[in-house]
Each structure stands twice: as C-alpha cells, then as structure tokens.
Amino acid sequence: MSKMNPKSIAMTAEHRKILQNNTVTIVKNLMFSEEFVSVLMRDGILTPEEKERIEAEKTRSDKSRYLIMDTLPRRSDAAYPAFIEALVESRQDSLAEEIDSTLASKFIEDRDKNDEKIQLQRPVKVSEASVDFVWKPYHLDESKTWYCKLFESSKCYELTFT
C-alpha cells in the first residue's frame, strides 16, 4: 500500500462501524509488534508522535483502544485497509480475517505469494566472531525495497535495503 495523506477524505461510516463492532475483539487480541506499527507508519497512518502516544499507554488494551477509537477513525478511508494489511504483515491473520475476511484473504494471498517468491520462511543465521545473528526478511515492496529484521540475542534491529 502506498503512503497516503492521513488527513484526506474521512473514513467511511461503514469502516468506522466495522471497527466499532470489533472493538472488543481487537482490544483483546491485537499485538503491537514492530512489524504491525511499521506498516502503519510506512503507509502514513501513524505519525512518529502518534506512535509515541500509543507506546505511552500502559497496557496492550489501552494501546489498542487508543488506536481503534481515537486514531484510525480520524484518518482517511485508506487507514482501514492499511490496518488490515498491518495485521496480515505482522502475522495476525486470524484477527484480520475476523474483522474483514474478504480483505484479509486478499492480503494473505499477496503476502504468501511474496513469501514464496523471496523465501521468507527460512531466516538466515550468521555467526560473526562470538555473536550470533538471525536475519529475517519480512517484506519486499513495489519499489523493490527489502524490510528486514536482524536479531541478536534479545535485540532486534530493523533494516531497509534497496
């Protein structure tokens, strides 16, 4: 999904209603992973300030509630598919399908085709001196930019390659 102007053309009443009807499920099940947040930021749905505001919430439920009730509905209608895409990209398929099975299925199919094409299923383990790294590519966008994660013990680094 391309970067959009988050202030243009308000979210449709239909999409706001879907989010409202699924608020309890989303609040209960949404996992705020780096992948999830990075997709929303990449697509212009979250600004760095909003990301900080969400991260300042104490509980996962509060973070979810703030995103669903305060942030997404104030965005353009592009925020709705970006939210579903972020769920799929962060491997929260069952939640995405529960909210919107048709849209989630499309994103899952696209992701799985992409996974097969670039073999995302196998992280590469690299040993450098006495430090072990695991490198896992997780996204290749239209501009052929790779988004990767490099794991070193308890640290995770996000990398971008063009």
C-alpha positions in Angstrom: 0.0 0.0 0.0 1.4 3.4 -0.8 1.8 6.3 1.6 -1.3 8.3 1.9 -2.3 11.7 3.3 -3.9 10.6 6.6 -6.0 13.8 6.9 -7.7 13.5 3.4 -11.2 12.1 2.9 -12.6 10.8 6.2 -13.0 7.1 6.9 -16.4 5.8 5.6 -19.2 5.2 8.1 -19.1 1.5 7.1 -15.5 1.1 8.0 -15.9 3.0 11.3 -18.8 0.7 12.1 -16.8 -2.4 11.4 -14.0 -1.1 13.7 -16.6 -0.2 16.4 -18.3 -3.6 16.1 -15.0 -5.4 16.5 -13.5 -3.2 19.2 -13.7 -5.8 22.0 -12.1 -8.4 19.8 -9.4 -6.1 18.6 -8.6 -4.8 22.1 -8.4 -8.3 23.4 -6.3 -9.8 20.6 -4.2 -7.1 18.9 -0.5 -7.5 19.3 1.6 -4.3 18.9 4.6 -5.8 17.3 7.3 -3.7 15.5 6.0 -5.1 12.2 2.5 -4.0 12.9 3.4 -0.5 13.8 6.0 -0.1 11.0 3.3 -0.9 8.4 1.0 1.7 9.8 3.9 4.2 9.8 5.1 3.2 6.3 1.5 3.8 5.0 1.2 7.2 6.7 -1.5 6.1 9.1 0.6 6.8 12.2 3.0 9.7 12.7 6.0 9.4 15.0 4.1 11.4 17.6 1.1 9.1 17.4 3.4 6.1 17.7 4.9 7.6 20.9 1.4 8.4 22.2 0.3 4.8 21.7 3.5 3.4 23.2 3.0 5.7 26.3 -0.2 3.7 27.1 0.4 1.3 29.9 -1.5 -1.8 28.7 -1.9 -3.5 25.4 -5.6 -3.0 25.8 -5.2 0.8 26.2 -2.9 0.9 23.2 -5.5 -1.0 21.1 -8.3 1.1 22.3 -6.5 4.4 21.5 -5.6 3.2 18.0 -9.2 1.9 17.2 -11.2 4.6 18.9 -9.1 7.7 18.6 -6.6 7.3 15.7 -7.9 5.2 12.9 -11.4 6.8 12.6 -9.8 10.2 12.2 -7.8 9.1 9.2 -8.8 8.8 5.6 -10.6 5.7 4.4 -7.2 4.3 3.4 -6.5 3.7 7.1 -8.9 0.8 7.2 -7.2 -1.4 4.5 -3.8 -0.3 5.9 -4.9 -1.6 9.4 -6.0 -5.0 7.9 -2.7 -5.1 5.9 -0.7 -4.4 9.1 -2.4 -7.2 10.8 -1.6 -9.6 8.0 2.0 -8.4 7.6 2.5 -8.9 11.4 1.1 -12.5 11.1 -2.1 -11.7 12.9 -4.2 -13.4 10.2 -7.0 -14.7 12.4 -7.7 -11.3 13.8 -7.6 -9.7 10.3 -10.0 -12.4 9.0 -12.4 -12.0 11.9 -12.6 -8.2 11.2 -12.8 -8.4 7.4 -12.4 -11.9 5.8 -12.6 -10.7 2.2 -9.9 -8.0 2.5 -7.7 -10.1 4.8 -7.8 -13.0 2.4 -6.5 -10.8 -0.4 -3.6 -9.5 1.8 -2.8 -13.0 3.0 -2.7 -14.3 -0.6 -0.5 -11.5 -1.7 1.8 -12.0 1.3 2.0 -15.7 0.8 2.9 -15.3 -2.9 5.6 -12.8 -1.9 6.8 -15.2 0.9 7.2 -18.0 -1.6 8.9 -15.7 -4.2 11.6 -14.4 -1.8 11.7 -17.5 0.6 10.8 -15.7 3.7 10.2 -18.9 5.6 13.9 -19.5 6.3 15.8 -17.0 8.4 19.5 -16.9 7.8 21.7 -17.5 10.8 25.1 -15.7 10.6 27.9 -16.1 13.1 30.2 -13.1 13.4 33.0 -13.8 15.9 31.2 -14.8 19.1 27.9 -13.1 18.3 25.0 -15.0 16.6 22.6 -13.1 14.4 19.4 -14.2 12.7 18.5 -12.2 9.7 14.8 -12.4 8.5 13.5 -10.6 5.5 9.8 -9.9 6.0 8.7 -7.5 3.3 9.5 -6.6 -0.3 7.5 -3.6 -1.5 6.7 -2.4 -5.0 9.9 -0.3 -5.2 11.9 -3.5 -4.5 12.8 -2.3 -1.0 13.5 -5.1 1.5 12.5 -4.6 5.1 14.4 -7.0 7.3 15.0 -7.7 10.9 18.3 -8.7 12.4 18.0 -10.5 15.7 21.0 -10.6 18.1 20.2 -12.3 21.4 17.5 -10.0 22.9 17.9 -7.1 20.5 16.1 -6.6 17.2 17.2 -4.2 14.5 15.0 -3.2 11.6 16.9 -2.8 8.3 15.9 -1.5 4.9 17.7 -2.4 1.7 17.0 -1.0 -1.8 
